[in-house]
Amino acid sequence: MTISQAGPFSRISVVVPVSSRHDDPESLFHHYRNALSGLHAELEFIYVVDGASARVGEALGDLQSSGEAIRIIKLGRRFGEAAALSVGFRYCTGEAVLTLPAFHQVEAADLPQLIRRLQHADMVVGRRWPRIDSRFNRIQTSLFFRVARLLTRTRFQDFGCNVRAMRRKVCEEVMLYGEQHRFLPVLATHHGFRVVEVDLRQSPQDEFRRLYPPGIHVRRMLDLLTVFFLVKFTRKPMRFFGLLGTFTAGIGALYILYLLFERLFLDMPLADRPALLLSSLLVVLGVQVFAMGLIGELIIYTHARQVQEYAIEEMIGEPFASGDAQDVPLSDADTASLPREPGLTG
């Protein structure tokens, strides 16, 4: 993959997941298409209907019948936005992929700048700025965004903006499941892709007040913790489980030593003491957690050749043709200059 690729993209895939929250599909489609027409690229619209009403499917079908170049994928039931995006990524064919919400979130006139910035990056994410929605909404989101930036160690300002442009390589290598679509920029950064954030004007139609139930906040925090673990410990599970297991078993061992000290020097009995049972359980639990980390390391080692944890930015020079490196004898001087492993002779 050559990140420094210049020039516009000849084909752009626009993936729009449609769920319970959506605006009029017909007017929004024309809104998006008119804004992107200035890019002079072939546009491929893919609508993934995920649990939306039948009226949405009918409206999209009318658009398709009128001659609009759109593709409609209907899921059997509601699977979530991450699954809808994964389906769209699987069936898109463009060199660049643009994900857009099924409702007015940003000014459509600002969308072309994402594609232009994509010429010098792997992924460009939008940030709604300046924010014009209610102060209550901003307080809710700002607290969550601060925690997300702290745990993921990134500087993204708006995890809730669904407007993102990316190269096709990002879609192919970053896997989404659950509700991880909000953290797609974090996962892409973890894979080694170059991700930038640009300011987009917030749409006036996205101004209404939203009150999320407590369960939504709990689920989002759990998703955030999942992403934190994936980013930090996916390739090194022993660092997490080993540290936790050692800490737990260490506390139990120290407690047992203290109880033995009381028994030997203070003549305090060990029988019928819940503290002895608790300390023993901590030691056993710590050993089990440590063993989980060891098993995780064995699994990672076994599948290490099948897992690519890097992204090549650029390859310079032509590859060797088949047989180029063969039939070239080494001289004695060349053989003597080869590096040898420590401790090996002969």
Number of C-alpha atoms within 10 A of each C-alpha: 12 13 16 13 13 11 8 15 19 13 17 26 24 26 26 25 27 27 21 13 9 16 15 14 20 13 9 17 18 13 15 18 15 12 16 22 12 10 18 11 15 14 19 21 24 23 25 26 26 22 18 19 13 9 11 20 19 12 14 21 15 13 17 14 11 9 8 15 12 17 17 16 16 16 15 9 10 15 15 18 24 19 22 27 23 20 19 26 22 11 13 20 15 20 14 25 28 26 21 23 20 23 19 20 20 25 18 20 15 15 22 16 16 23 24 17 17 26 20 17 20 26 30 26 27 26 23 22 15 10 17 17 17 13 11 11 17 14 11 14 14 14 10 18 18 15 13 25 16 12 16 21 12 12 14 21 20 22 22 15 18 24 20 22 30 27 24 20 16 25 21 11 15 16 15 19 14 12 20 20 23 19 20 23 25 24 23 21 19 18 17 15 24 20 19 19 18 16 17 24 19 23 18 14 14 17 15 11 12 13 9 10 8 8 9 10 13 11 12 16 15 13 18 21 15 14 22 20 15 15 19 15 14 16 17 17 23 22 17 17 22 21 15 18 24 17 16 21 23 17 16 24 18 13 19 20 13 12 19 17 13 14 13 10 8 10 10 12 12 14 7 8 10 10 14 17 13 14 22 18 15 21 22 17 18 25 19 16 21 25 16 18 21 18 14 18 17 14 13 17 13 11 9 12 8 9 11 9 11 11 16 10 13 11 9 6 6 6 8 8 7 7 8 9 9 7 7 8 9 9 9 8 8 9 10 10 9 8 7 10 7 6 5 6 6 3
